[in-house]
C-alpha cells in the first residue's frame, strides 16, 4: 500500500493543518510487508493555491499512484473533494508519527 501524508508548510514532522489539497507537499510512503513505513519521496503540490475549476482532477492525477491520502481534514464545508471517503483518512493536525500510527490502527481494524 502506498500513502500520501499532507505535510505542514514549515515543519515536515507535522501534518498540514488545513484541507488536504492545500498542503504544499506530500510525504509518499510505502507500507512494507513487515508493517514498517518506507519514505519513497516528498512530492511538491503545484496545485496548493488553486481553488475550484479542475483542481480535483489535477489532484487525482498528482496522486494517482497512492492508495490512501492522509490529512488533517478534507474538503471545504462538507465537500467530498477529489477523493472518495474510502481512499482517505482524516487525522487532524497531529505529528507525522501520530498520523502513521493511525494508518496502522486503521489497517489493523480493516
Helices and strands as residue ranges (DSSP letters): E 2-7, G 20-22, E 25-31, E 37-44, H 55-62, E 68-71, G 85-87, E 88-90, H 96-109
